[in-house]
Structures are given as structure tokens and as C-alpha cells.
């Protein structure tokens, strides 16, 4: 039997018992007048208040104890709670049979009715379904989305390509007659250049005649 159905059945049983107890508590007491030696005395009959109150208290004490110690199955509450109610009802019968004061069965009934709701709360809370904290069968769906690759060309220089690139950079064009590098000294044809003497701003500012110069690099050193 599913836990939810068993929980509902136990709740209905406790609720029905509380309603019956309430009806019983509101019923008028049956009294009989007896004349003995010209004096009248009233005696309260055994009307079942102690039996119902004892049954409620017996079942509630058992179920509250099981809920306090953490019993999560529903069937122990039905089985042992029912046994406790039967035992409490039998005890209530013997209490009434002993002809105690009229307040004793009434107090038993009131105490049983007062503990109905706390017993329901403790029982339903203890037997409620609790999903496992970690379920390895379900995929993890709360991981952050991986950043998509950015458009463009990503070039990674490996250890094999690095010496080749360094060699290419070392083979820069020789602009001077003598080129001095950290690893060699070389001779080359100088790169001649013909440049104007003045810029356009200088011509406008100083109002001079434009001329040209020939540049011949002789020595080029790289450190």
C-alpha cells in the first residue's frame, strides 16, 4: 500500500475518533436518582468517556513517540498505533469500572481530543516522502553553458614552429653596407633613399625652396 494512502487512512481514523469523542463529550450525563433512607443521591453511569479518552491517549502516545524517534514507515503507525489505542481503551474501561470521580474520564477524553492535531502533524511529517539529496541517474542540468568559440583565426605557435619564426625574423632585409647582429656580421648592398629636405608644413612656415638629399646607410647593428 502506498505511503500516501496509508497516511490518509491513519488521518481519517484519528479524525473520526476525535469527532466521536466530541459528540460523546457533548452528550448529557445520564444520572439516576436513588432514595436511600429518605436521602437522594446522584450517581454518574459509565458512559464510555474514559474508554474513548483512553483509546485516543494510548494511540497518540505511541504515534508521538514513534514520530519523535524518526520512524519513517507508515505501517508501524497503523499497527502499533492501533495496538496502543486498544490498550488505552481497555485501560479506560477499567478506570471507569473503578467508579472514579466524574472528572477523571472527562479529563482523559479532553486530553485525547487535545492531542489529535499534534499527533496528525507529527505522523504526517515523519512519513512524508523525502526525495534523495543526490540522484546519480539524472543528468546535471544546472552547469553553466560553455562559451561559444569567437569568430576569427586563432594561431597557436608550437615548439616546432617557434625556431622557424625566429629564423624568419632574423633574416630581415639588410639595409646597411655592414650589418651587425648578435650571431653574425654580414655585408650587403646599402638601401639608397632620396628624400625631401623639408616637409610641407616647413615649406609653408619658413617659405624656403624644397631640396632633396641622398641617404646611404653604412652601418646597421642589431642588439
C-alpha positions as a printed Julia matrix, in Angstrom:
223×3 Matrix{Float64}:
   0.0    0.0     0.0
   1.45   3.41   -0.92
   2.55   5.67    1.88
   0.18   8.47    0.92
  -2.86   6.18    1.05
  -1.78   4.79    4.42
  -1.23   8.29    5.75
  -4.7    9.34    4.64
  -6.21   6.26    6.25
  -4.48   6.95    9.56
  -5.55  10.6     9.42
  -9.15   9.6     8.73
  -9.12   7.19   11.66
  -7.84   9.82   14.07
 -10.26  12.42   12.73
 -13.21  10.01   13.09
 -12.2    9.16   16.63
 -11.93  12.84   17.53
 -15.41  13.53   16.1
 -16.86  10.63   18.06
 -15.14  11.89   21.19
 -16.52  15.37   20.66
 -20.05  14.03   20.27
 -19.6   11.91   23.34
 -18.29  14.84   25.35
 -21.3   16.96   24.42
 -23.86  14.33   25.35
 -25.67  14.9    28.64
 -24.71  12.73   31.54
 -27.15  10.08   32.47
 -27.94  10.21   36.1
 -30.28   8.12   38.17
 -31.78   9.24   41.44
 -31.9    6.68   44.16
 -33.65   7.12   47.5
 -31.93   5.51   50.46
 -33.28   6.24   53.92
 -35.11   9.39   52.68
 -31.91  10.94   51.18
 -31.39  11.48   47.42
 -28.0   10.79   45.8
 -26.9   11.13   42.12
 -24.55   8.58   40.58
 -22.84   9.05   37.2
 -23.16   5.99   34.95
 -20.33   4.51   32.91
 -20.99   6.15   29.53
 -17.72   5.42   27.67
 -15.88   8.7    28.05
 -12.97   7.04   29.8
 -12.83   4.27   27.19
 -12.73   6.7    24.24
 -10.29   9.01   26.02
  -8.04   6.08   26.93
  -8.09   4.77   23.36
  -7.15   8.2    21.99
  -4.4    8.69   24.53
  -2.98   5.19   24.0
  -2.74   5.53   20.23
  -1.47   9.11   20.39
   1.28   8.36   22.9
   2.58   5.51   20.72
   2.43   7.52   17.47
   4.01  10.62   19.0
   6.85   8.51   20.38
   7.46   6.86   17.01
   7.44  10.22   15.26
   9.88  11.67   17.79
  12.4    8.84   17.29
  12.2    9.22   13.49
  10.18   6.24   12.21
   9.54   6.98    8.52
   7.47   3.95    7.5
   3.69   4.35    7.58
   2.66   0.82    8.54
   4.2    0.91   12.08
   1.97   3.87   12.91
  -1.13   1.93   11.87
  -0.15  -1.31   13.58
   1.4   -0.09   16.82
  -0.86   2.94   16.98
  -3.87   0.62   16.76
  -2.46  -1.63   19.47
  -1.85   1.38   21.66
  -5.43   2.54   21.1
  -6.78  -0.9    22.04
  -4.63  -0.96   25.16
  -5.71   2.56   26.09
  -9.37   1.67   25.6
  -9.05  -1.36   27.87
  -7.31   0.78   30.49
 -10.08   3.37   30.2
 -12.72   0.7    30.75
 -11.09  -0.41   34.0
 -10.75   3.22   35.07
 -14.5    3.71   34.63
 -15.27   0.37   36.25
 -13.48   1.54   39.39
 -16.08   4.33   39.71
 -13.62   7.25   39.97
 -14.77  10.86   40.29
 -16.7   12.06   37.25
 -13.88  14.42   36.26
 -11.31  11.64   35.62
 -12.96  10.13   32.47
 -13.76  13.65   31.28
 -10.13  14.73   31.63
  -8.99  11.62   29.76
 -11.36  12.41   26.91
 -10.31  16.07   26.79
  -6.61  15.14   26.76
  -7.15  12.67   23.94
  -9.01  15.25   21.87
  -6.34  17.89   22.52
  -3.57  15.64   21.17
  -5.35  14.69   17.93
  -3.98  17.55   15.82
  -0.37  17.38   17.16
  -0.37  13.63   16.52
  -1.58  14.12   12.95
   1.11  16.74   12.3
   3.94  14.64   13.75
   2.83  11.46   11.97
   2.35  13.03    8.54
   5.63  14.92    8.83
   7.55  11.78    9.77
   6.06   9.64    6.97
   6.21  12.3     4.24
   8.17  11.39    1.12
  11.66  12.86    1.01
  13.48  12.67   -2.34
  17.16  11.72   -2.17
  19.58  14.6    -2.0
  21.71  13.29   -4.88
  20.33  11.22   -7.74
  23.11   9.95   -9.96
  20.66   8.68  -12.61
  19.53  12.18  -13.57
  21.85  14.34  -15.69
  23.12  17.57  -14.23
  21.23  20.4   -15.87
  22.48  23.4   -13.92
  26.0   23.53  -15.36
  27.0   26.85  -16.96
  26.85  26.95  -20.72
  30.25  26.75  -22.34
  31.32  29.96  -24.05
  30.94  29.6   -27.82
  34.1   29.99  -29.91
  34.71  33.51  -31.11
  34.89  34.09  -34.86
  38.34  34.57  -36.3
  41.57  32.69  -36.81
  43.39  31.52  -33.73
  47.05  30.75  -34.36
  48.99  28.81  -31.78
  52.76  28.68  -32.09
  54.11  25.24  -31.31
  57.62  24.37  -30.27
  58.47  23.28  -33.84
  57.29  26.49  -35.46
  58.94  28.87  -32.99
  62.57  28.37  -34.23
  61.4   28.82  -37.81
  59.68  32.09  -37.0
  62.75  33.3   -35.12
  64.87  32.48  -38.19
  62.48  34.39  -40.42
  62.65  37.39  -38.13
  66.46  37.11  -38.1
  66.54  37.19  -41.88
  65.36  40.77  -42.04
  66.46  42.75  -45.15
  69.99  44.13  -44.86
  69.68  47.9   -45.17
  73.26  48.89  -44.47
  76.63  48.23  -46.03
  77.67  46.4   -42.86
  75.02  44.59  -40.79
  75.95  43.52  -37.26
  73.64  41.02  -35.48
  74.14  39.17  -32.17
  75.08  35.99  -34.03
  76.79  37.23  -37.21
  78.33  40.11  -39.17
  77.33  40.46  -42.83
  77.99  42.71  -45.78
  75.24  43.88  -48.07
  74.19  46.4   -50.64
  73.06  49.58  -48.86
  69.49  50.7   -49.45
  69.79  54.12  -51.06
  66.96  56.55  -50.47
  66.21  60.01  -51.89
  64.18  62.13  -49.53
  62.98  65.75  -49.49
  64.72  68.16  -47.16
  61.6   69.86  -45.84
  58.09  68.77  -45.14
  55.02  70.57  -46.44
  54.49  72.31  -43.11
  58.09  73.54  -43.06
  57.81  74.86  -46.62
  54.65  76.78  -45.76
  56.02  78.08  -42.47
  59.56  79.09  -43.46
  58.9   79.73  -47.16
  62.07  78.01  -48.31
  62.9   76.24  -51.53
  62.47  72.49  -51.48
  65.59  70.37  -51.9
  66.46  66.66  -51.76
  69.1   64.56  -50.05
  70.55  61.11  -50.78
  70.88  58.77  -47.78
  73.36  55.89  -47.87
  73.24  53.61  -44.77
  76.71  52.36  -43.99
  76.4   50.53  -40.64
  73.37  48.72  -39.17
  73.61  46.98  -35.83
  71.03  44.86  -34.01
  71.42  44.0   -30.32
